[in-house]
Amino acid sequence: MPLYSFHCAKCDRDFELLVGSDETPVCPTCNGKKLERLMSRVAQPGRSRRFAKAMRARAAREGHLSNFSRSERRR
């Protein structure tokens, strides 16, 4: 499923959703159905590994371990 960015006209919020081809997205905040698909940003090549490492380090400092594999939690 692709990740899409949307803007809700009802509550004026931007959000991202994983949307299948047969699904009709709704706003997770207000359940609005009048959504505008936004242009999604693409990760720059070579930067995503560095970014992921930085985000994992931040999550570890804050105590969020749910996004780590078992082997990474032991470090």
Number of C-alpha atoms within 10 A of each C-alpha: 8 8 11 16 17 21 17 21 14 14 13 9 14 15 14 15 15 11 14 11 7 6 8 8 17 15 21 12 11 12 12 14 13 14 18 12 13 13 9 11 8 6 9 7 7 8 9 11 10 10 12 11 11 12 12 17 13 12 15 15 10 9 9 12 14 10 11 13 9 10 7 10 11 7 5
